[in-house]
Every structure is written in structure tokens, then in C-alpha cells.
Amino acid sequence: MALNVGGIVAVVVFYVLILAIGVWASKKSKKEEKKCAGSKCEVTMIGGRNIHLLVGIFTMTATWVGGGYIMGTAEAVYSPSQGLLWATGPLAYLLTFFLGGLFFAKPMRAQRYVTMMDPFQRRYGNAFTTALLVPALLGDVLWVACILAALGGTMSLILELSSYYSIVLSAAVAITYTLLGGLYSVAYTDVIQLFFIFLSLWLCVPFILLNPTSSDVTHTAQPMTAWLNQSQQVPWMGELKLEDAGKWLDELLLLALGGLSYQALYQRILSAASPLQAQVTCFLAAGLVLVLAVPSIIIGAVASTTDWNQTAYGLPSPFDRGEAGNVLPIALHYLTPSWVSVVGIGGLAAAVMSSMDSVLLSSASMFARNIYKNLLRVEASDRECLWVIRVSVLLVGLAGMGLAFMESSVLALWLVSGDLIYVTIFPQLICVLHCPRANGYGALTGLVLSTALRGLSGEPLLHLPPVLLFPGWRRDPLSGAVSQYFPFRTAIMLLAMLSIPTVSLLAQGAFRLRLLPASWDLMGALQGGGAEEGEDGEEREARAVPPAKENLLALSGPPPPRRSTLSSQM
């Protein structure tokens, strides 16, 4: 098959434009460094807490509207076994931003944290935070792989270009401008990318709806309307049976609450000029996420009503060929004019890079601050930390790029990236922010319990058979694979969340009642587990990482010297 030269040229021009904007934003970040009272690293990681409200809304939305979101939503709507009711992404991310604005944005921004891991490090110490960083960094790598795989599949179908070249090119561009300007480059390129995503996907919708090989989607939405119109197509609305409600709820909460455990979210929250601006950013981004899901829903619905035998794609259908994960680029390629499909690929490329650059910077920020600066080299200079961020961006990008070549469902990768942190980090985050009595004993118990139970529950994508079988489990008669239909991830998360304050109070009581000698208190249970009531963000930061000097979890040596409070909350 011949290369689509015109399409390749158009995509290259788009990449050059994005790279140019990234370079311009990097120069802006250097100007901000001179005006900012904080360190250069803080300018790179959180933009000196001076990101404009509109820019913050756009960059937060663009981070979530990635290749996995766009293609995964279309895949779910199209798949005969799922349908719109099982496309949980839009509703889940609406809940993510709404709950984030209500319960997380204000305490995180008011305490002047720099990364999501700061509250853990200040209360529990460095070793525990390092253990918690493992699922967070793995989740980021899987997120990068998911969105790059989405783009690779699209370019190979529409441009006849090998997915290898498209994945490498996209990763190289995103890594380059992220290295140059940090959050400023990421945020300002996100504005352009989000604008292009909106225009390109909505441009494709009329051509998709008017193509002659598809039925009227309003006639095949529900089983009854499909029967009345004598349609042979599976209703694209899908069906939610009572016995499947547990699995549906589990997937919804996995994405919604798991999304609250990503550093990429808090990087935008912490870059706001005030706690109120951080909350407003979350609430307004929630509406934009829903709007940008509509084109994917329409494309998936039209694809489900298409007679593929009348197209150049032919039979069997994408679902029967195992290509449901690529149904969006397939529909663009075979149901729209060539120039429209090229515009669509541009929109998907924009979605991929708008998410990828954010994930690269967020994971690099956590490693540079919470591992390198606070654990390995407390005396590291700003310049040294900046180089650590750059190297980390490169390594995470290369790791995600390597995993992107794995042939797997985009929707499955998307779910796994949240699964890794939902059961481990989310209950910890709730307790460290809203449970002042939580201490290291409870946090460690919750982490071990959630990790063990999740591993014993199995994971089909990793070919890990389940040891724990929850109520309602089913075995596939052909493959023999076991599927859990009970909301087991949510049950594990709730058990971990309950175990943290319970064990914390038991440990604290045991030491205070002298059931255990005080010399055995290696995790600071007698310290109360957290910051003093009424302490503001500057005072918390000045207290250093471990709450107890003898804390065995604090492996970084003595804390840095105390400093006076410069100001109240920003």
C-alpha cells in the first residue's frame, strides 16, 4: 500500500508547529524564573504557581483527553458486548474533576505542596513514600504506552505509515519540548492541542453521519427501536444487566477515583495562583471533558451501524477481526474523504501529545523531588535537580514508547493504568489529607493489604490467574479464563482505607497505654501521625520529612535545618 504523502506532510507540519510553541513557552519559563520567589525546579514543575486560569483549565482538560480517552470511548460504544453504557470514561472523569475540586484541590494547594507525594513524605518518611511511588510511576509509564499505542494504530491505518515511525516521532516531539520548558511548555502547547482536538473531531462528525454505508444511529440506539426498524445491528446503547452492575460500578470508580491519584492532576492544581482558582479549574475542566467525548461516541455509534461489506474495508467487521480498539481510525479512513481523515489523525496526534507531555513531567517531578532531592541528595542544587528532571523525562518516555509496541486493547491498557494506583494510592491519599491520626503503621498495613489482595485477585491482561474468587465470578467456556464481576477493586480499596486509621489508632493506643515499650515505636505513633492542628503549609514544609528523628522509615539521614515561615498561604 502506498504512503499517504499529503497526510504525512500535514502531520509533520502540525508537529513542527507544536514544537515551535514549546520552544516559545520555554523562553517564557526562563523569564518567570527571574520573577518567581521559588526555585527554578518549582518553576519547571508547577510554573511558579502562576499559571493563568484559562491556561490551567485547558491544560487540565487536555491531559485527560488523550488517545486512550478518545479511542477507548469509541471502542466501548462500538463493541457489541459493551455499548455506550459501558463507555465509563466520560462520566468517570466528570466525577474525577468534580470530586477533585470539592475535596482535594483546596487542601493540596493551601498547604503549598509541590508534588502529590509531599504529604506522604512529610508524615510517613522517605522509604514508605518510595514504595508508594512504584505504582505511581508504573501507572504513568502505562499511560504513556496507552496513548502512544493509540496514535500508532491510527497513523498506520490512515497514513499507511508504520506504527513504529509514528510512535517514535510523536514521543520524540513530546519529550523535546517537555525537556525545554517544563510546565510552561506543556501548558501552552496544551492550549493549541485542545483547540485542534475540538475542531478536528467535530469536523469529522458530519461526514461520518452522512456516509451512505451506515444506518441512522437513532434507529439502532435501543433494542426496541432496532426491532421496530427491523435493524440487524446490535443496539449501540448497550445493556446493563443486574448481574453485571458490580463490574460496571468497579470500572467506573476505578477511573473516577483512580484519576484522583495521578500527579498530573495535582500538578495543575498546585500551579494555580490560589486554592480557589485550583477549585474553579477542576469544575470547569469537568464540563470540557464531557463535550470532547461526544465525537468519539458518535463515531463509535455510526461504526456499529455500518455495513462494512459496502466499504473498502470489507468483511469481517473490525470487531470480528479483533480490531475494535482501532475502530475510530478505521471509521475515519473508510467512512470519510481522505482529507477529513487526515484532519482526524491530526486531532488524535494532538490528544496523544497533550497527555504524554503531562505524564512525562509529572513522573519526572515526583522522582526528582521526592526521591532524588529528599532522599538521595538533600544538598542537591537547583541546576542538578533540573538535570534529574530532564533525564527522568527521557527515561519515562523511552519506557512508555517501548511498551507501546505491545499489541493490546487500548481500552484494557487504559484501565490497567488506573488499576495499579486505585487500590494502593487512593486510600492512602484520602487518609493522609483527611485523617490527621493516620500514622506509618496504618499506612504500611493498608499498602501491604491492598497490594496482596489485588495480586491474589488476578489480572487477565498479565495472564495472572485469580486465587481469590469473589461472588459472581464466571469462567469462559472456551478459553477457561476467569472474570470477576464483583466490584473487587473497590472492595479492596475500601478495606485498605478502613485499615489505615484502624491500625493507626491501635498502634497509638498500644504505645500510649504502655502495652508496647516506647523504644519499639519506630514509626512515630506517639507523635500523632501528622502535622500539628492549625499548622500552615510553610510550617509543614519547614518541619522536614520524618515526624520522628528516629524513624526507621526515614532513610535519608537527618532532616534539613528548620527555616522561619516567610508568609502564609499563597
DODOMAR-120638 format. One record per residue (C-alpha): x, z, y; residue in one letter. Coordinates in nm, 2 decimals, always signed. Example, Ala and Ser with C-alpha at 12.3 -4.5 7.8 and 13.67 -1.06 7.14 Angstrom:
BEGIN
> +1.23	+0.78	-0.45	A $
> +1.37	+0.71	-0.11	S $
END
This chain:
BEGIN
> +0.00	+0.00	+0.00	M $
> +0.13	-0.09	+0.35	A $
> +0.21	+0.17	+0.61	L $
> -0.04	+0.21	+0.89	N $
> +0.22	+0.14	+1.16	V $
> -0.02	+0.18	+1.45	G $
> -0.13	+0.52	+1.33	G $
> +0.22	+0.64	+1.27	I $
> +0.32	+0.54	+1.62	V $
> +0.02	+0.72	+1.77	A $
> +0.11	+1.04	+1.58	V $
> +0.47	+1.02	+1.68	V $
> +0.37	+0.98	+2.05	V $
> +0.14	+1.29	+2.01	F $
> +0.43	+1.49	+1.86	Y $
> +0.66	+1.38	+2.15	V $
> +0.40	+1.50	+2.40	L $
> +0.37	+1.84	+2.23	I $
> +0.74	+1.88	+2.21	L $
> +0.77	+1.79	+2.58	A $
> +0.51	+2.06	+2.67	I $
> +0.70	+2.31	+2.46	G $
> +1.03	+2.24	+2.65	V $
> +0.84	+2.28	+2.98	W $
> +0.70	+2.61	+2.87	A $
> +1.04	+2.73	+2.75	S $
> +1.17	+2.68	+3.11	K $
> +0.87	+2.88	+3.23	K $
> +0.95	+3.16	+2.99	S $
> +1.30	+3.18	+3.14	K $
> +1.15	+3.23	+3.49	K $
> +0.93	+3.50	+3.35	E $
> +1.23	+3.68	+3.21	E $
> +1.36	+3.73	+3.56	K $
> +1.03	+3.88	+3.69	K $
> +0.94	+4.09	+3.38	C $
> +1.04	+4.45	+3.37	A $
> +1.07	+4.44	+2.99	G $
> +1.34	+4.30	+2.78	S $
> +1.39	+3.93	+2.70	K $
> +1.28	+3.99	+2.35	C $
> +0.94	+4.11	+2.48	E $
> +0.90	+3.80	+2.69	V $
> +0.97	+3.59	+2.38	T $
> +0.74	+3.80	+2.15	M $
> +0.45	+3.89	+2.39	I $
> +0.51	+3.68	+2.70	G $
> +0.59	+3.99	+2.91	G $
> +0.23	+4.10	+2.88	R $
> +0.14	+3.84	+3.14	N $
> -0.05	+3.56	+2.96	I $
> -0.34	+3.42	+3.17	H $
> -0.69	+3.50	+3.03	L $
> -0.78	+3.13	+2.97	L $
> -0.45	+3.06	+2.81	V $
> -0.49	+3.37	+2.59	G $
> -0.84	+3.26	+2.48	I $
> -0.72	+2.91	+2.39	F $
> -0.41	+3.02	+2.20	T $
> -0.60	+3.28	+2.00	M $
> -0.86	+3.02	+1.90	T $
> -0.60	+2.76	+1.82	A $
> -0.42	+3.00	+1.60	T $
> -0.72	+3.04	+1.37	W $
> -0.85	+2.68	+1.39	V $
> -0.57	+2.54	+1.17	G $
> -0.56	+2.28	+0.89	G $
> -0.69	+2.53	+0.64	G $
> -0.99	+2.62	+0.85	Y $
> -1.08	+2.26	+0.93	I $
> -1.02	+2.11	+0.58	M $
> -1.13	+2.42	+0.39	G $
> -1.46	+2.43	+0.57	T $
> -1.53	+2.06	+0.49	A $
> -1.42	+2.11	+0.13	E $
> -1.66	+2.40	+0.08	A $
> -1.96	+2.21	+0.23	V $
> -1.88	+1.90	+0.02	Y $
> -1.82	+2.07	-0.31	S $
> -2.14	+2.06	-0.53	P $
> -2.05	+2.40	-0.67	S $
> -2.04	+2.56	-0.32	Q $
> -2.21	+2.41	-0.01	G $
> -2.25	+2.54	+0.35	L $
> -2.35	+2.89	+0.24	L $
> -2.01	+2.92	+0.07	W $
> -1.82	+2.80	+0.37	A $
> -1.75	+3.15	+0.48	T $
> -1.46	+3.07	+0.72	G $
> -1.66	+3.02	+1.05	P $
> -1.87	+3.33	+1.00	L $
> -1.57	+3.54	+0.89	A $
> -1.36	+3.45	+1.19	Y $
> -1.65	+3.52	+1.42	L $
> -1.66	+3.87	+1.27	L $
> -1.28	+3.89	+1.30	T $
> -1.27	+3.84	+1.67	F $
> -1.58	+4.05	+1.74	F $
> -1.46	+4.35	+1.54	L $
> -1.11	+4.30	+1.68	G $
> -1.24	+4.32	+2.04	G $
> -1.46	+4.63	+1.96	L $
> -1.22	+4.84	+1.76	F $
> -0.86	+4.71	+1.77	F $
> -0.78	+4.54	+2.09	A $
> -0.81	+4.84	+2.32	K $
> -0.61	+5.10	+2.11	P $
> -0.33	+4.84	+2.03	M $
> -0.29	+4.72	+2.39	R $
> -0.34	+5.06	+2.56	A $
> -0.05	+5.20	+2.35	Q $
> +0.18	+4.92	+2.46	R $
> +0.28	+4.82	+2.11	Y $
> +0.49	+4.51	+2.07	V $
> +0.40	+4.42	+1.71	T $
> +0.13	+4.52	+1.46	M $
> +0.38	+4.73	+1.27	M $
> +0.48	+4.96	+1.56	D $
> +0.21	+5.22	+1.49	P $
> +0.32	+5.24	+1.13	F $
> +0.69	+5.27	+1.22	Q $
> +0.63	+5.54	+1.47	R $
> +0.42	+5.76	+1.24	R $
> +0.55	+5.69	+0.89	Y $
> +0.90	+5.58	+0.93	G $
> +1.11	+5.27	+0.86	N $
> +1.11	+5.25	+0.48	A $
> +0.73	+5.26	+0.45	F $
> +0.69	+5.00	+0.73	T $
> +0.94	+4.78	+0.54	T $
> +0.73	+4.80	+0.23	A $
> +0.42	+4.71	+0.43	L $
> +0.60	+4.41	+0.59	L $
> +0.64	+4.25	+0.25	V $
> +0.27	+4.14	+0.20	P $
> +0.25	+4.06	+0.58	A $
> +0.55	+3.82	+0.56	L $
> +0.43	+3.67	+0.23	L $
> +0.09	+3.61	+0.39	G $
> +0.25	+3.43	+0.68	D $
> +0.46	+3.21	+0.46	V $
> +0.15	+3.12	+0.25	L $
> -0.04	+3.05	+0.58	W $
> +0.23	+2.81	+0.69	V $
> +0.22	+2.64	+0.34	A $
> -0.15	+2.61	+0.35	C $
> -0.17	+2.43	+0.69	I $
> +0.13	+2.20	+0.62	L $
> -0.03	+2.10	+0.28	A $
> -0.35	+2.01	+0.47	A $
> -0.16	+1.78	+0.71	L $
> +0.05	+1.62	+0.43	G $
> -0.26	+1.53	+0.23	G $
> -0.43	+1.38	+0.54	T $
> -0.13	+1.17	+0.65	M $
> -0.07	+1.03	+0.30	S $
> -0.43	+0.92	+0.28	L $
> -0.48	+0.77	+0.63	I $
> -0.14	+0.65	+0.73	L $
> -0.02	+0.57	+0.38	E $
> +0.28	+0.79	+0.46	L $
> +0.44	+1.01	+0.20	S $
> +0.33	+1.37	+0.25	S $
> +0.69	+1.47	+0.23	Y $
> +0.78	+1.30	+0.56	Y $
> +0.47	+1.42	+0.74	S $
> +0.52	+1.78	+0.63	I $
> +0.89	+1.78	+0.73	V $
> +0.82	+1.61	+1.06	L $
> +0.54	+1.85	+1.15	S $
> +0.75	+2.15	+1.05	A $
> +1.05	+2.03	+1.25	A $
> +0.85	+1.98	+1.57	V $
> +0.67	+2.32	+1.55	A $
> +1.00	+2.50	+1.47	I $
> +1.18	+2.33	+1.75	T $
> +0.95	+2.42	+2.04	Y $
> +0.89	+2.77	+1.90	T $
> +1.26	+2.83	+1.90	L $
> +1.29	+2.71	+2.26	L $
> +1.03	+2.92	+2.44	G $
> +0.88	+3.18	+2.22	G $
> +0.52	+3.28	+2.31	L $
> +0.50	+3.08	+2.63	Y $
> +0.59	+2.76	+2.44	S $
> +0.34	+2.84	+2.17	V $
> +0.06	+2.94	+2.41	A $
> +0.08	+2.64	+2.64	Y $
> +0.11	+2.39	+2.36	T $
> -0.19	+2.55	+2.20	D $
> -0.40	+2.47	+2.51	V $
> -0.32	+2.10	+2.47	I $
> -0.36	+2.11	+2.10	Q $
> -0.70	+2.28	+2.11	L $
> -0.83	+2.03	+2.37	F $
> -0.72	+1.75	+2.14	F $
> -0.87	+1.91	+1.83	I $
> -1.21	+1.93	+2.01	F $
> -1.21	+1.58	+2.14	L $
> -1.08	+1.40	+1.83	S $
> -1.30	+1.57	+1.57	L $
> -1.62	+1.53	+1.78	W $
> -1.52	+1.17	+1.84	L $
> -1.53	+1.11	+1.46	C $
> -1.87	+1.27	+1.41	V $
> -2.09	+0.98	+1.54	P $
> -1.90	+0.72	+1.33	F $
> -1.93	+0.95	+1.02	I $
> -2.30	+1.00	+1.07	L $
> -2.38	+0.63	+1.13	L $
> -2.18	+0.49	+0.83	N $
> -2.41	+0.28	+0.61	P $
> -2.30	+0.43	+0.27	T $
> -2.43	+0.78	+0.33	S $
> -2.78	+0.92	+0.32	S $
> -2.94	+1.11	+0.60	D $
> -2.80	+1.46	+0.58	V $
> -3.13	+1.62	+0.69	T $
> -3.29	+1.48	+0.37	H $
> -3.04	+1.64	+0.14	T $
> -2.98	+1.98	+0.30	A $
> -3.22	+2.19	+0.08	Q $
> -3.33	+2.14	-0.28	P $
> -3.69	+2.09	-0.18	M $
> -3.62	+1.83	+0.09	T $
> -3.38	+1.65	-0.15	A $
> -3.66	+1.64	-0.42	W $
> -3.92	+1.52	-0.17	L $
> -3.70	+1.23	-0.06	N $
> -3.60	+1.15	-0.42	Q $
> -3.23	+1.20	-0.35	S $
> -2.99	+1.21	-0.64	Q $
> -2.73	+1.41	-0.43	Q $
> -2.66	+1.78	-0.46	V $
> -2.80	+1.97	-0.16	P $
> -2.51	+2.04	+0.07	W $
> -2.66	+2.36	+0.20	M $
> -2.56	+2.52	-0.13	G $
> -2.73	+2.80	-0.31	E $
> -2.66	+3.17	-0.32	L $
> -2.79	+3.34	-0.63	K $
> -2.82	+3.72	-0.66	L $
> -2.56	+3.73	-0.93	E $
> -2.31	+3.55	-0.71	D $
> -2.38	+3.77	-0.40	A $
> -2.09	+4.00	-0.48	G $
> -1.83	+3.72	-0.49	K $
> -1.97	+3.57	-0.17	W $
> -1.95	+3.90	+0.01	L $
> -1.60	+3.96	-0.12	D $
> -1.48	+3.63	+0.01	E $
> -1.65	+3.68	+0.35	L $
> -1.50	+4.02	+0.40	L $
> -1.16	+3.91	+0.27	L $
> -1.14	+3.65	+0.55	L $
> -1.31	+3.86	+0.82	A $
> -1.13	+4.19	+0.77	L $
> -0.81	+4.04	+0.63	G $
> -0.79	+3.84	+0.95	G $
> -0.76	+4.17	+1.14	L $
> -0.44	+4.24	+0.96	S $
> -0.24	+3.94	+1.09	Y $
> +0.04	+3.99	+1.35	Q $
> -0.07	+3.65	+1.51	A $
> -0.39	+3.82	+1.63	L $
> -0.22	+4.12	+1.78	Y $
> +0.05	+3.90	+1.94	Q $
> -0.23	+3.75	+2.16	R $
> -0.39	+4.09	+2.21	I $
> -0.06	+4.25	+2.32	L $
> +0.02	+3.97	+2.55	S $
> -0.28	+4.04	+2.77	A $
> -0.24	+4.20	+3.11	A $
> -0.48	+4.49	+3.03	S $
> -0.68	+4.63	+2.74	P $
> -1.00	+4.49	+2.90	L $
> -0.85	+4.14	+2.91	Q $
> -0.75	+4.17	+2.55	A $
> -1.11	+4.26	+2.45	Q $
> -1.25	+3.97	+2.66	V $
> -1.01	+3.73	+2.49	T $
> -1.13	+3.83	+2.15	C $
> -1.50	+3.80	+2.23	F $
> -1.47	+3.45	+2.40	L $
> -1.25	+3.32	+2.12	A $
> -1.52	+3.40	+1.87	A $
> -1.76	+3.15	+2.02	G $
> -1.50	+2.87	+2.03	L $
> -1.41	+2.92	+1.67	V $
> -1.78	+2.85	+1.57	L $
> -1.80	+2.54	+1.79	V $
> -1.49	+2.39	+1.63	L $
> -1.63	+2.44	+1.28	A $
> -1.93	+2.21	+1.34	V $
> -1.74	+1.88	+1.30	P $
> -1.60	+1.99	+0.96	S $
> -1.94	+2.10	+0.85	I $
> -2.09	+1.76	+0.94	I $
> -1.81	+1.57	+0.78	I $
> -1.85	+1.77	+0.45	G $
> -2.22	+1.73	+0.45	A $
> -2.20	+1.35	+0.50	V $
> -1.94	+1.32	+0.23	A $
> -2.17	+1.50	-0.01	S $
> -2.44	+1.23	+0.05	T $
> -2.21	+0.93	+0.03	T $
> -2.24	+0.67	-0.24	D $
> -1.86	+0.63	-0.29	W $
> -1.92	+0.32	-0.51	N $
> -2.01	+0.13	-0.19	Q $
> -1.68	+0.22	-0.02	T $
> -1.33	+0.11	-0.09	A $
> -1.26	+0.45	-0.24	Y $
> -1.49	+0.37	-0.54	G $
> -1.58	+0.58	-0.83	L $
> -1.53	+0.85	-0.95	P $
> -1.60	+1.06	-0.64	S $
> -1.34	+1.28	-0.47	P $
> -1.49	+1.59	-0.65	F $
> -1.47	+1.43	-0.99	D $
> -1.11	+1.32	-0.92	R $
> -1.01	+1.67	-0.82	G $
> -0.96	+1.57	-0.46	E $
> -1.23	+1.78	-0.29	A $
> -0.96	+1.96	-0.09	G $
> -0.88	+1.63	+0.08	N $
> -1.24	+1.53	+0.14	V $
> -1.21	+1.54	+0.52	L $
> -0.92	+1.29	+0.54	P $
> -1.09	+1.08	+0.27	I $
> -1.41	+1.06	+0.47	A $
> -1.22	+0.98	+0.79	L $
> -1.03	+0.70	+0.61	H $
> -1.32	+0.53	+0.43	Y $
> -1.62	+0.61	+0.64	L $
> -1.49	+0.54	+1.00	T $
> -1.30	+0.25	+1.17	P $
> -0.92	+0.27	+1.13	S $
> -0.86	+0.36	+1.49	W $
> -1.11	+0.65	+1.47	V $
> -0.94	+0.78	+1.15	S $
> -0.60	+0.78	+1.34	V $
> -0.75	+0.99	+1.62	V $
> -0.88	+1.22	+1.35	G $
> -0.54	+1.26	+1.20	I $
> -0.41	+1.35	+1.54	G $
> -0.66	+1.62	+1.57	G $
> -0.56	+1.76	+1.23	L $
> -0.20	+1.74	+1.33	A $
> -0.28	+1.94	+1.64	A $
> -0.46	+2.20	+1.44	A $
> -0.17	+2.24	+1.20	V $
> +0.09	+2.29	+1.47	M $
> -0.13	+2.52	+1.67	S $
> -0.15	+2.76	+1.38	S $
> +0.20	+2.71	+1.24	M $
> +0.39	+2.79	+1.56	D $
> +0.19	+3.11	+1.60	S $
> +0.26	+3.22	+1.24	V $
> +0.63	+3.14	+1.28	L $
> +0.67	+3.35	+1.59	L $
> +0.46	+3.64	+1.46	S $
> +0.66	+3.69	+1.14	S $
> +0.99	+3.65	+1.32	A $
> +0.88	+3.91	+1.58	S $
> +0.80	+4.16	+1.31	M $
> +1.13	+4.11	+1.13	F $
> +1.34	+4.12	+1.44	A $
> +1.18	+4.43	+1.60	R $
> +1.06	+4.64	+1.30	N $
> +1.34	+4.56	+1.06	I $
> +1.65	+4.44	+1.24	Y $
> +1.62	+4.63	+1.57	K $
> +1.47	+4.95	+1.45	N $
> +1.63	+4.97	+1.10	L $
> +1.94	+4.77	+1.06	L $
> +2.09	+4.77	+1.41	R $
> +1.94	+5.01	+1.65	V $
> +2.21	+4.93	+1.91	E $
> +2.14	+4.55	+1.89	A $
> +2.14	+4.38	+2.23	S $
> +1.86	+4.16	+2.36	D $
> +2.07	+3.85	+2.30	R $
> +2.13	+3.95	+1.94	E $
> +1.76	+4.01	+1.88	C $
> +1.67	+3.67	+2.03	L $
> +1.90	+3.50	+1.78	W $
> +1.75	+3.70	+1.50	V $
> +1.41	+3.58	+1.61	I $
> +1.53	+3.22	+1.61	R $
> +1.69	+3.24	+1.26	V $
> +1.37	+3.41	+1.13	S $
> +1.15	+3.13	+1.27	V $
> +1.37	+2.88	+1.09	L $
> +1.37	+3.06	+0.76	L $
> +0.99	+3.12	+0.76	V $
> +0.93	+2.76	+0.85	G $
> +1.15	+2.63	+0.57	L $
> +0.99	+2.86	+0.31	A $
> +0.64	+2.76	+0.41	G $
> +0.75	+2.39	+0.41	M $
> +0.88	+2.43	+0.05	G $
> +0.56	+2.58	-0.07	L $
> +0.35	+2.32	+0.10	A $
> +0.47	+2.06	-0.16	F $
> +0.28	+2.25	-0.43	M $
> -0.03	+2.07	-0.54	E $
> -0.31	+2.32	-0.50	S $
> -0.65	+2.36	-0.33	S $
> -0.63	+2.41	+0.04	V $
> -0.92	+2.65	+0.02	L $
> -0.75	+2.85	-0.25	A $
> -0.43	+2.89	-0.06	L $
> -0.62	+2.98	+0.25	W $
> -0.80	+3.26	+0.06	L $
> -0.48	+3.39	-0.11	V $
> -0.30	+3.42	+0.23	S $
> -0.56	+3.67	+0.33	G $
> -0.60	+3.83	-0.01	D $
> -0.24	+3.96	+0.00	L $
> -0.29	+4.17	+0.31	I $
> -0.66	+4.25	+0.29	Y $
> -0.63	+4.52	+0.02	V $
> -0.29	+4.66	+0.14	T $
> -0.26	+4.64	+0.52	I $
> -0.61	+4.66	+0.65	F $
> -0.69	+5.01	+0.51	P $
> -0.36	+5.12	+0.64	Q $
> -0.43	+4.97	+0.99	L $
> -0.77	+5.14	+1.01	I $
> -0.62	+5.48	+0.93	C $
> -0.31	+5.46	+1.15	V $
> -0.52	+5.37	+1.45	L $
> -0.83	+5.58	+1.39	H $
> -0.73	+5.86	+1.16	C $
> -0.49	+6.10	+1.35	P $
> -0.44	+6.32	+1.05	R $
> -0.31	+6.04	+0.82	A $
> +0.05	+6.10	+0.71	N $
> +0.31	+5.95	+0.49	G $
> +0.18	+6.10	+0.16	Y $
> -0.17	+5.94	+0.21	G $
> -0.03	+5.61	+0.33	A $
> +0.21	+5.58	+0.04	L $
> -0.07	+5.67	-0.21	T $
> -0.30	+5.41	-0.05	G $
> -0.03	+5.14	-0.07	L $
> +0.06	+5.21	-0.43	V $
> -0.31	+5.24	-0.54	L $
> -0.42	+4.91	-0.37	S $
> -0.12	+4.71	-0.49	T $
> -0.16	+4.83	-0.85	A $
> -0.53	+4.78	-0.87	L $
> -0.51	+4.43	-0.71	R $
> -0.24	+4.33	-0.96	G $
> -0.44	+4.45	-1.25	L $
> -0.75	+4.26	-1.13	S $
> -0.57	+3.92	-1.20	G $
> -0.53	+3.61	-0.99	E $
> -0.62	+3.27	-1.13	P $
> -0.41	+3.08	-0.88	L $
> -0.10	+3.26	-1.00	L $
> -0.21	+3.24	-1.37	H $
> -0.22	+3.62	-1.38	L $
> -0.49	+3.73	-1.63	P $
> -0.70	+4.03	-1.53	P $
> -0.65	+4.37	-1.70	V $
> -0.94	+4.53	-1.52	L $
> -1.27	+4.36	-1.57	L $
> -1.53	+4.46	-1.31	F $
> -1.91	+4.44	-1.37	P $
> -2.04	+4.08	-1.37	G $
> -1.72	+3.91	-1.48	W $
> -1.75	+3.57	-1.65	R $
> -1.54	+3.37	-1.88	R $
> -1.52	+2.99	-1.85	D $
> -1.62	+2.85	-2.19	P $
> -1.38	+2.55	-2.16	L $
> -1.07	+2.70	-2.01	S $
> -1.12	+3.06	-2.11	G $
> -1.03	+3.18	-1.75	A $
> -1.20	+3.50	-1.63	V $
> -1.37	+3.51	-1.29	S $
> -1.46	+3.83	-1.12	Q $
> -1.80	+3.82	-0.95	Y $
> -1.80	+4.18	-0.84	F $
> -1.66	+4.24	-0.48	P $
> -1.35	+4.39	-0.64	F $
> -1.11	+4.32	-0.34	R $
> -1.34	+4.51	-0.11	T $
> -1.38	+4.79	-0.36	A $
> -1.00	+4.82	-0.39	I $
> -0.97	+4.82	-0.01	M $
> -1.23	+5.10	+0.03	L $
> -1.06	+5.31	-0.24	L $
> -0.73	+5.28	-0.06	A $
> -0.89	+5.36	+0.27	M $
> -1.05	+5.67	+0.13	L $
> -0.73	+5.78	-0.05	S $
> -0.52	+5.78	+0.27	I $
> -0.70	+6.06	+0.46	P $
> -0.79	+6.25	+0.14	T $
> -0.43	+6.27	+0.01	V $
> -0.30	+6.33	+0.37	S $
> -0.53	+6.64	+0.41	L $
> -0.45	+6.77	+0.06	L $
> -0.07	+6.74	+0.12	A $
> -0.10	+6.90	+0.46	Q $
> -0.31	+7.18	+0.32	G $
> -0.07	+7.24	+0.03	A $
> +0.22	+7.29	+0.27	F $
> +0.03	+7.49	+0.52	R $
> -0.11	+7.73	+0.26	L $
> +0.24	+7.75	+0.11	R $
> +0.13	+7.62	-0.23	L $
> +0.44	+7.40	-0.19	L $
> +0.76	+7.51	-0.01	P $
> +0.81	+7.36	+0.33	A $
> +1.15	+7.23	+0.22	S $
> +0.97	+6.98	+0.00	W $
> +0.79	+6.83	+0.29	D $
> +0.99	+6.51	+0.31	L $
> +0.72	+6.30	+0.49	M $
> +0.63	+6.53	+0.78	G $
> +0.29	+6.65	+0.66	A $
> +0.33	+6.97	+0.87	L $
> +0.38	+6.75	+1.18	Q $
> +0.01	+6.64	+1.16	G $
> +0.09	+6.28	+1.07	G $
> +0.08	+6.13	+1.41	G $
> +0.12	+6.14	+1.79	A $
> +0.00	+6.43	+1.99	E $
> -0.35	+6.41	+2.12	E $
> -0.36	+6.26	+2.47	G $
> -0.02	+6.10	+2.44	E $
> +0.00	+5.76	+2.61	D $
> +0.19	+5.45	+2.50	G $
> +0.51	+5.52	+2.68	E $
> +0.54	+5.87	+2.55	E $
> +0.48	+5.74	+2.19	R $
> +0.75	+5.48	+2.23	E $
> +0.99	+5.74	+2.36	A $
> +0.94	+5.96	+2.06	R $
> +1.12	+5.71	+1.84	A $
> +1.02	+5.61	+1.49	V $
> +1.01	+5.90	+1.24	P $
> +0.79	+6.20	+1.33	P $
> +1.02	+6.43	+1.14	A $
> +1.40	+6.41	+1.17	K $
> +1.45	+6.50	+0.80	E $
> +1.20	+6.23	+0.69	N $
> +1.34	+6.06	+0.39	L $
> +1.13	+5.75	+0.47	L $
> +1.33	+5.71	+0.80	A $
> +1.64	+5.55	+0.66	L $
> +1.76	+5.42	+0.99	S $
> +1.95	+5.73	+1.09	G $
> +1.89	+5.94	+1.40	P $
> +1.62	+5.81	+1.64	P $
> +1.73	+5.67	+1.98	P $
> +1.76	+5.92	+2.27	P $
> +1.44	+6.02	+2.45	R $
> +1.36	+5.85	+2.78	R $
> +1.13	+5.95	+3.05	S $
> +0.79	+5.80	+3.10	T $
> +0.81	+5.52	+3.35	L $
> +0.44	+5.46	+3.40	S $
> +0.10	+5.50	+3.25	S $
> -0.08	+5.23	+3.05	Q $
> -0.02	+4.87	+3.17	M $
END
